[in-house]
Amino acid sequence: METAARVALRVPVFGWFLKDAIYGAPDAKYYFIANLVVCFAALVYFFGYPFLIIYALTATAVALVSLIILTASDMLRKGGDNEAAPKPVGRPTKR
């Protein structure tokens, strides 16, 4: 994760804006969000409806993968099952 953050900060224009939002003035975060909204609106204006479709499909895929990663973290954990809850004891049946 640290490598991805370093790479994002080294992208020429985006990195400057991001670095200013993280380490700059307190109101720089709001300007960064406004810049993202303006860039998104410009992309919608230039590319139109196909851009919105591709954006929605990409966001859906990212959300689905993140849900899978979040819910499968216990399954992918290495090591023993030391912290597992004990099995519940069933009620005796009447015969």
Secondary structure, 3 states (H helix, E strand, C coil): CHHHHHHHHHCHHHHHHHHHHHHCCCCHHHHHHHHHHHHHHHHHHHHCHHHHHHHHHHHHHHHHHHHHHHHCCCCCCCCCCCCCCCCCCCCCCCC
